[in-house]
Amino acid sequence: MSITSAPRTDDEIISRINVVADRDFFGFEVSDLVVRLEYEKAKQFIPADVIQKDWEVVSREPADVISMMHDYMSFAWEKANDGRGLYARRSLSRYSAWIWLAGDDLGDLLEYEFYGKDKLVLICNHYGWDSSEWDDGVRTN
């Protein structure tokens, strides 16, 4: 897959945080967006006890984000295969942030069944990964 999108800007990330904050009950999506901002821009979204010298910015380069998504896929599938609802939700929240950061749109990943397995297949197919590497083939709720 070739990557043609430019990294998201600070303003785009802040706008996205404001859009998803209401639906992001556990804060997983927001946290994966906030860490892409420099401290001065992020501090409005982080606890006051987080200080600048401890703040580390995570790359927002699409290629880096996609690599992170691939590395995380085995964990996401493990939790989905084991029927771990909260972890499955967390995985899809994280993928929602990452896919947006990568410049893609795969629709609403948070409306799902089967612990998000069909959404994980969608993500794998989009990025050219073989989901059968992780998918146990069982679909239950």
Buried (B, 14 or more C-beta within 10 A) or exposed (E): EEBEEEBBEBEBBBEBBEEBBEEBEEEBBBBBBBBBBEBEBBBEBBEEEEEEEEBEEBBBBBBBBBEBBBEBBEBBBBBBBEEBEEBBBBBBBBBBBBBBBBBBEBEEBBEBEBBBBBBBBBBBEBBEBEBEEBBEEEEEE
